[in-house]
């Protein structure tokens, strides 16, 4: 079995801001938010999501999927970094969310186990 290096794994962070003037704006926001969840992103904070990527190919595929879901207005910014760089993020206030603490970028996570 091989181990994935923190220097080879990548993390994609997406930050977005949409106008929220009308009900239609809110629907567009909700649709984009739901699409990120479907693509496997997890929330870091409101309008800021992250996802672990294994390689450049998965990055390119994900970008194509995101571009197919872009609304006509608002700001959307992507940051790509190594998992090592992501792990070095400094939280000045607050803490990593529970999913980050438990799962992070581990290759295998066992949830619950049989005590017998």
Helices and strands as residue ranges (DSSP letters): E 10-17, H 23-38, E 42-45, E 48-53, H 56-67, E 75-82, H 83-87, H 98-102
